[in-house]
Every structure is written in structure tokens, then in C-alpha cells.
Amino acid sequence: MKAELLQNPVFAMAAEQFDQVADFLDLNDDIRERCKWPKRLITVTVPVRHDDGSTRVYFGHRVQHHLARGPVKGGLRYHPDVELGEVAALAMWMNWKCALMDLPFGGGKGGINCDPRTLSVGEKERITRRFTMEMIPFIGEDIDVMAPDMGTDAQTMAWFLDTYSTHAGKMVPGIITGKPINLQGSEGRERATGHGVAFLASRALNKLGVPIRDATAVVQGFGNVGLHTALTLASYGVEVRGISDITGALWNGHGIDVRKLSKHVRKTGGVAGFDGADEIDPGEMLCQPCDVLAPAACSMVITRENAPKLQCKVLAEGANGPTTPEADAILVERGDVFVIPDILGNAGGVTVSYFEWVQNLQRYRWTEREVLTRLETMLEAAFTRVLQFAKRHDLSLRVASQALAVQTVAEVKTQRGMFP
């Protein structure tokens, strides 16, 4: 029944990764089962009146993987392919991510199966407010704290905050992160995930002895994460030669002007048609020679078909689950690609969300310099822990990072015991 409820290729991938780690840790069956399966699977209907007067019912999901270490934390995405199983996989990965970064959170994830590109601003607002009301019995700043994800942004979070606060009869800024700055959001939150991807990629290049200013990069995805990954890499002096999004892929062997491309995307809605680079097949772009390849869009883009063809030195995962288990096995066997796994690589977002939550609870504001400095310090510490654990146990960095995270959650569950 559990497997049927969560039948989804992304969840199957997350479960396979967990089983591999649980085998390495030799978890007993009791703790293994309790760590693997989500605590809560919440599905609600979201009826919304559209601008043309018609009413449509959407399905919204929220999965709270574990609350053993604190409230759950995780994004809310709007996408037509959202499924409960996918959301459960993302919640599981978020759980390991929070544990790896030593944040006092469990993992959560939410989504509504709508296409935000076809919705008016008013329709998106009504969907958000209705979903918030349906979630109120299950959320709170010490229970479940959401954040932006694919298809949502700071404005979405503002609507969520207003709806919850109106219901509570007071301002509750800690119910959500990724809010606008003037609604007690945090400096640095928008750029946090991409900044973290780029920072860790630079640390990996340093370990490999590759000079940063001589390095090249390819970024797959040009949403919030891909944009700020590219911007930060460029600020380090890395030449970003390839960039893609849903509209197409670009290549310039002399480097793409990331800021100029960003202005083009804001004006046109995608990278297609940019005059500062040539068009390239998106699949071919992934296999071009580069020092850093950063998949920063969707899951399962590095597969057994293209893994043997990758010509990067560092694979810095900005997306969740971009590398399939089959591809991962190929990369481990190759041994010539430094893989920064997703639960470490894209942990910058949830870490700065934690900072925002703390600032909200304290009613205190940190500067962007303070936020990014604290972020880099925590990422460096986690990066070092993973490298040392991998070396000590002769593991890939993916298995090492997940083993450290699962071990942390398993220890907490053992210490707390099971009620009754």
C-alpha cells in the first residue's frame, strides 16, 4: 500500500538512494522503516474561480517527512506535473538536507498541480490563498514553514503570509520564508541557493587544483537557481559558456554575458533569441567540455545515456535529483567527475531560509554580508564533513552526504523512542 500511494519515478529514485545508505549504515528494520516513510501525506482540493467566471478544482499536496528534529521546512511549487509521490521524494531529500546542514528542521515539500504560466495574477493569488486556508490545521512557525519553489516567488509567499496572519489575527512572519524584504524577509534569500552552488563548485575546483579564473562552466536552467549560479560563477571570474532553459539552449565559446542575458529573459520570458550566443541542442550542451556543469532545473537530466559523455570536472547539482541512480553509478565508476550531490549542493536556500526564520523569531534583521558570510561558513563546514566521511569510508560524496544525514535522523529517532 505504501509503495502504491507514492508510486512515482522520482520517489523510487529517492527510496533507492535511501536503501543504499541504510544498507551501509546497517540500520535495523525498526529505525529503517521509521526514517524512510513520511510522517504526514496531506492532499486537499483547491477550488478556484477563474477570471472568466468558471470554477476549476486543483489538487494541492503537502508532505511532512519528519518532525523529530523540529518543524518541517520546504518549498511550495506550482507546476502541472506535480504529484504526491514527487512531493514525497522532495520532502525526503529536504529532510536529509536539513540534517546534513545541522539545521533544526525536518523535511517538507508542497505543490499544486497548476500551470502558473497560464494563470493571471489574480488567479494565482486566489489559488494561493485558498491553499493556505486548507493547510492552516497542519502548519505553523513551529510545525511547518514553507518557502518559494518552482513556479512560486516572493509575491506568492506574501499572499500566503497575509492569509495566515489574517486568520491568526496578528502578523506571523515566521510562517513563511522567501518573503519580500519589507515583509520581514531576509537579505540574500533570493540568491542563496545559486550562490551556494557556485561557492561549493569553487571549493571543488580548488580541491582539484583548477584556477578559478581559468575555469569554464555550463548551467542548465535559468530560473532563480540557475541565474544566481551563473551570476556568482561569473563574479568569481569563471567563463560561463553554456546556459539553457525551457525555451532553448545557448553556447558561446568566449563566454556569455550573464547580466545581459538576464535582462533579455526578463523582457522575453526565456533565453531563446538572445543575440550574444549561438543556439545549441540542450542535450548536446550538457556534454560540452567544461570545468563545472551545474544542472539547476529539474530532476533526472543526467542519465545512463549521457553520463558517459559528460566532459566536466565538477558536477554541481543545483536541482533536486538531477542525476539518476544509473547515471550516478557510471560517474562513480568513471572516477573523474567531482560530484557535489544535491542535498549539499543546493542547501544554500534552506540554510538562508533558516536564517530568515531565526530573524523573524528574534524580530531582528541581518545584513546581506552577514547572511552570505554565515552561509558560506556553514557550507564549508558541511563540505569538509562530507569529504572526510567519504575518505574515511571510501564512499562517493553522494552516499557520504546522505549517510551523514540519515545517521543524524536515525540517532534522533532512537533517542526520542516511539510513542506509545
N, C-alpha and C positions, 0 to 999 in steps of 0.2 A: 504493500500500500504506500509506504514512504517513497519508494522509487517511482511509482506511478504518478504520485502527486507532484513530484519535482522532475518529471521527465523532460529533459532539455539538454541539448549537447553541451551548453556552457556549464550547467550544473554537473553533468557527467565528467567534464574535464576537471572541475574543482574537486569533486569527490575522488577522482583518480589520484590527483595530487595529494589530497589528504591521506588516502590509504597508503600511499608510498611512504609518506612521512611517519604515519602511525606505525607502520611495519619497522621502520628504522628505530623509532623510539621504544618499540616493544610495549605499546600501551595495552593494558588489559582490556577485555571486552567491555567492561562497565564504563570506564572513562572514554574509551574509543567511541562508543555509541553516543555518549552524552556530549562529546566535543563535536561530533560530525553533524548532527541534525539540529536545525534551527529551533529555538525556543518558541517562537510565535510566527505563524503564517497568516497574514491578515489580507483579505480581499474584500473590497467594497465596490458597490456600483456608484457611479458619479453621473447623475442625470444633469444635463446642461441645456439651457435654451439658447439656441444659436441666433445670430443676428437676423436671419430670415424668418424667425418665429418658430422654426421647427425645434423639436427636442430630441437629443441623442443621448444614449446611455453609454458611458465609457466604463471600463474596469480599471480600478486602481489597486495596487498591491503594496504592501509593506512587510518586509521580513526582518525580524529581530533575531539575530543568530544567537547571541548570548548576552545576558546581563550580569554575569558572575563577577566581572571586574569593574562594573559601573554602567551608566546609561549607554544605550547603543548610539552609534554615530554613523552617518552615511548619507549619501546623496539621494535626491529625488529627480528622476529623469522622465521626460516626455518623449515618447517615440512610438511609432505604430507597431513595432515588433516586440514591445515589452511583454514578457511572460513571467508567470510566477517562478518557474524554475530558474530563469536567467537572473531574476532579482535575488533568489536564494543563493545562487553562486556568488553574486557580487557582495551579498551580506557576509558570506563565509570568508571571502578574501579580505573584506574590511575588518573582520574580526582578527585575522592573523596580522593584518597591517597595524592595527592599534596595539596589539600585544608586542609586535616587533619593535615599535617605536616607544614602548613603555608608556602609552597613554592610558588614562583611567577610563577607557571605553570598551564596550563590546562592539560588534559589527552590525550595522543595519543598512538596508537599502530599500528604496521605494521607486515606483514607476506607475505611469498611467499610459494606457495604450492609445495614444492620440498622436497626430502629426502636427506639431506646433507650427510648421511652415504654412499650413493651410488655414490656420486659425487667426481671427482678428485679435487685437489686444484685449478687447472686451471679453471675447470667448475664452481666451487663456486665463483672464482674471477670474471669470465665473467658475471654470474648471478647478482652479487652484483653491478658491475659497470653499467650494463645496467639498473637495477632497480633504481640506483642513478640518472642516466640521466633522466629517466622517471619522477622522483619525483622533479627534480630541480624547476619547476614552483610553487611548493607547500611547499617548505621547506626553511629554513634559520635559523641562530642562534637566530633570534628574531621572528621566525614563528613556526618552528617545529624542535626539536632536538632529534634525535634517539639515541639508545643505544643497547647493546647486549641483547639477549634473548635466548630462546630455539633454539639450532642449530646454533647459531652465537657466535662470540667471538671477542677478541681484534683485531685479524687479519682482520676479516670482517669489523670492524669499520675503520681500516687503509685503506682498499680499498675504502670504502665509502668516507672517508676524502680526499684521493688523487683525486678521480674522481671529487668531488665537487670543491676542491681547484683548480684543473687544469682548470675547466670550469670558475671559478671566476678570474683566473689569479693571485691568491695570496693564501697564507696559511690562511685557515679559521678554526682554531681548534675548535671553539665553535659550529660548525655544528653537532658535534657528541660527545658522551661521551662513556666511556668504552674503550678508545683508549689505545694503548701501551704507557708506561710511557715516552719513548723517542720521542713520537709524541704529547707531552703535555697532556698526560693522567694524572690521579690523583693517588697518593699513596692511597692504601686502597680500591680502587674501586672494585677490583675483589672479595674481601672478604666481602664487605659491607652488602649485603643482608643477607647472612648466619650469619654474626656477629650480625646483628640487631635482627634476630630471636632468637639467643641464649641469647643475652643480655636481651631481653624482657621476655624470658622464665625464666631467673634467677630472674627477678624482680617479676614475678608472684609467683615463688616458695617462695620468701621472704615474699610476702603478705600472703601466705598460711602457713608460719612457717615451711617449709621443708628445712632443712640444705642442701646447695648446694653440699657439698662433700659427702653427703649420698644419693644423688639423682641418678635416673636412667633414661635413655632416649631411644627412638626408633625414627629413622629417615627414612622416606620413600622418596626415591630419593637420588641419589648420584652424581648429576651433580654439577654445581658450587654452587648453594644454599645449597643443602644437604651436600656437602663436608664441606663447611665452617661453617655450623650449627654444624655439628658433631665435627669438629676441635675445635671450640670455646667452645662448651659444655665440651669437654674433657679437655680443658685448665683450665676450672673452677673446675675441679675435678669430673664432672658428669660421671657416668659409662654408656657408650653407648653400649647397649646390642643387638639392632637390627638395621640393615641397609639393604635397598633394592634398586635395580634399575631395568631397563628394562630386565636385564638378569637373575634376581632371587633375593632371599632374604636370609639374613644370621642372625643367632642367636647365641650368646654366653652369658650365664648367668653370666659369670665373667667379661664381657666387651670385646669389640672388639678394637684392636689396629688400630685406625683410620688412622694414618700415614702409617702404613704398608699396610692397605687395599688400600689407595690412590695409593701407588706405584704399587700394583697388578693391579688396574684398568687402570693406565697409560700404563702398559705393555700388558694387555689382552683385554681391552675395556669394562670390566664390572666386577661386584662383583662375578659372578659365578666362582666356582673353588678355591676360597680363602681358604687356609688351616687353618686359625685362627678362624674359626667359623663353625657351622653346617648349612646346608640348612634348610629352613623353608618355608612353604607356604606363599606367600606375603600377602594374606588376613588374615591368622592367625597371622602374625607378628603384624599387626595393633591392634589386640585385646589382646596382651600380657600385663601383669601388668607392669606399668612403671610410673614414675612421669611426664615425658614430652613425648608427642607424637608430632613429627614435620612432617606433610605431606609437602614435599618440591619438588614435581614433577609436577603433572598435576591436572586438575580440577576434581571435582565430585568423589572423592575417599572415602569420609566419607558420607555414605548413610543411608537411613532409615533401611537398613538391618543390617549394622554393628554398627551404632551409639549406640544401646542399649548394645552392647557387649564391648565397649571401657572400658579399665581399667586404663586410665591415669588420673592424677590430672590436668595437663595443656595440652591443645591442642594449639600448637603454629603454626599457619598457615604460612608456607614459600612459598607455591604455591599460585596461583591466583584461587579463587573459589574452594578450595578443599572440602568444606562442602556444601551439597545440602540444600535447604530450609527445606525439610522434616527432614533431619538429625539435622539441627540446632534447629528445634522446639523440637525434642526429647531431645537434650542436655540441652536446656533451662528448660524443664520440669524436667529432672533429677536433675539439680541444683548442681551437684557435680563435674563438669568439668569447670575449668577456661579457657575460650576460648579467645585466642588472635586473633582477626579477621585479615584476610589477609591484609586489607588496612592499618593496623597498623603494623602487624607482619612482613611483607616483605618490609616495607617502607625504609629500610636502603639503598637499591640500588638506588632509585630515589633521596634520600637525598644526597648521596655522588656524584651522577651524577650532582646534583645542585652545589655541591662544585666544581666539575671539571669544569662546565660551568663558574662559577664565576672566577675561577683561569684563565681560558682561556681568558675571557674578560679583566681581570686585567693584564694578562701576568705575573702571579706570581705563585710560587709553594709552597704548604703547605707540611709539613712532615706527615708521616703516623700517628704519635701520635696526631698531631693537628687534622687530619681528623677524626680519630676514637673518640677522645675526644669530638669534636663538634657533631658528630653523636650521641653519647650516651646522650649528653645533650639535643638534640632535641627530641630523642626518649623518654627520661624520661619525658620531658615536655608534649608531646602528650599523653603518657601513663597516666599521672596524670590527664590531662584534661578529658580523656575518663572515667576513674574511677569515677571522681567527677560528671560528667554529668550523668553517668549511675545510680549512687547512688541517685542523686537529683531527677531523673525522674523515678526511678525504671525500668530500661531498661537492656536488655542484652548488653554486651560490643560491640557486632556487630552492633546492632541498634544504640547504643550511638555513636560509632565512625562514622557511616555513617550519622547520624543526624547532628553531628557537621560539617561534611564535606559538606553535601548538603545545610545546612543552610548558610555556608560561601559563596558557589557559588550562591545561590539564592539571598543573600544580594547584591552581586556584580552586578548581572544581574538587580536587581531592581534599584540600584544606577545609573548604566550606561543607563538604559532605553532601548527602542527598536527603531532602525532606519529603515525607517523614521517614 
